[in-house]
């Protein structure tokens, strides 16, 4: 799985994309409120771990996301 943080412009907020190994979009949610988006796509148990990654991830950089089960 891959994670990308996208910088918003003007009234459009910053977003986070989760993509699978084929770069297919799995989840798309606001960077400042990831809880709802992560719950919806089945990653609710890993919210705290992903929030730390989102905070430290620079805009526009794709990163391989390896979550602990």
C-alpha positions as CSV (number, residue, x, y, z in Angstrom):
1,X,0.0,0.0,0.0
2,X,1.2,3.6,-0.7
3,X,0.2,6.9,0.9
4,X,0.4,10.3,-0.7
5,X,-0.5,13.7,0.9
6,X,-1.9,16.3,-1.5
7,X,-1.7,20.0,-0.8
8,X,-5.0,21.8,-1.3
9,X,-5.4,25.3,-2.7
10,X,-7.6,28.1,-1.6
11,X,-10.8,26.6,-0.3
12,X,-9.8,23.0,-1.2
13,X,-8.4,21.3,1.9
14,X,-5.3,19.0,2.0
15,X,-6.1,15.4,1.2
16,X,-4.5,12.0,1.7
17,X,-4.7,9.1,-0.8
18,X,-4.2,5.5,0.0
19,X,-3.3,3.4,-3.1
20,X,-2.7,-0.4,-3.4
21,X,0.3,-2.1,-5.0
22,X,-1.2,-1.4,-8.5
23,X,-1.6,2.3,-7.6
24,X,-5.4,1.9,-7.6
25,X,-7.1,4.4,-5.3
26,X,-8.3,2.6,-2.1
27,X,-9.2,5.6,0.1
28,X,-9.3,9.4,-0.3
29,X,-9.9,11.6,2.8
30,X,-9.0,15.0,4.4
31,X,-5.6,15.2,6.0
32,X,-7.0,17.1,9.0
33,X,-9.8,14.6,9.7
34,X,-8.5,11.1,8.8
35,X,-10.6,9.2,11.3
36,X,-13.8,9.0,9.3
37,X,-12.1,8.0,6.0
38,X,-10.0,5.4,7.7
39,X,-13.0,3.8,9.5
40,X,-14.9,3.7,6.2
41,X,-12.1,1.8,4.3
42,X,-11.4,-0.6,7.2
43,X,-8.3,0.8,8.8
44,X,-10.1,2.1,12.0
45,X,-7.8,0.0,14.2
46,X,-4.7,1.7,12.8
47,X,-5.9,5.3,13.0
48,X,-3.2,6.5,15.5
49,X,-0.4,4.9,13.5
50,X,-1.5,6.4,10.2
51,X,-2.1,9.9,11.8
52,X,1.5,10.0,12.8
53,X,2.6,9.1,9.3
54,X,0.3,11.8,7.8
55,X,1.7,14.5,10.1
56,X,5.3,13.7,9.1
57,X,4.7,13.0,5.4
58,X,5.8,15.9,3.1
59,X,3.2,17.1,0.5
60,X,3.5,15.4,-2.9
61,X,5.8,12.6,-1.8
62,X,4.6,9.0,-2.2
63,X,5.6,6.6,0.6
64,X,5.3,2.8,0.9
65,X,2.9,2.2,3.8
66,X,3.6,-0.9,5.9
67,X,1.2,-1.2,8.8
68,X,1.5,-3.4,11.9
69,X,-1.4,-5.8,12.3
